[in-house]
Amino acid sequence: MEMLFSVLPALQEGFNPLNAFRLYAVVDGVVTFGGFFDNLTMLLLLLLFIGVLVLSGERLFYILTRKNFNPNKVLADVQSYLENGDVEGAISYLKRTDHPLHNTLRAGLENIHLPADQMYDMMDSVLSFERTKLLKFTTGLATLIAVAPLMGLFGTVDGLIDSFHQIAATGTGGPEVVGKGISTALVTTWWGLIIAMIGTAVYNYVTNIADQITTRIDSAARRLIIMVSQLQKA
């Protein structure tokens, strides 16, 4: 109930989406692009921000171009080749597409002469390599995510030290002066948290999609082994 009464004044004044997220630093002009060049810490945060955006964009593009695939159709096409005894044709069919699913199944067919467990091991090794490709650069992204808030905290502490040093050196400073200095110092932490939140969201999404892709491919690999076993018995 108290939360409802706290929201009513804001509704009466008019809804502002920035106020909904309490982004007062943006609304009041405390955070500006030019502020990135005020000191070394802000410049480093700008570089971290650019790095997170670049790595996030690259991983999102890579993972999204491999997210949608139809293992049922691919297995059905492979089965039609195998039923005609055309193993090389099935391998050639899989070579046409550079996708983790096709590369994994191709490894199995290239070792179709091996026992089922060894054939699966060959596909599993390729799948592990494909997973590594899906998660490429995520270690760097995770590092930037961890460093950003720490860099922001460092900038805040450094700014507070400087503010109180100036007060001690000049012997002057009222609430307005101290408040402005603290507000400016906290901007670095604000940016560090924003960078970390963006990076964390992308990192979690990419790793989750990578897990889904590998799980579906592993299932398809097991189905291929069953298919091959049944055709060899027939």
Secondary structure by P-SEA (a helix, b strand, c coil): caaaaaaaaaaaaccccccccccccccccccccccccccaaaaaaaaaaaaaaaaaaaaaaaaaaaccccaaaaaaaaaaaaaaccaaaaaaaaaccccaaaaaaaaaaaaccccaaaaaaaaaaaaaaaaaaaacaaaaaaaaaaaaaaaaaaaaaaaaaaaaaaaaaaccccaaaaaaaaaaaaaaaaaaaaaaaaaaaaaaaaaaaaaaaaaaaaaaaaaaaaaaaaaaac
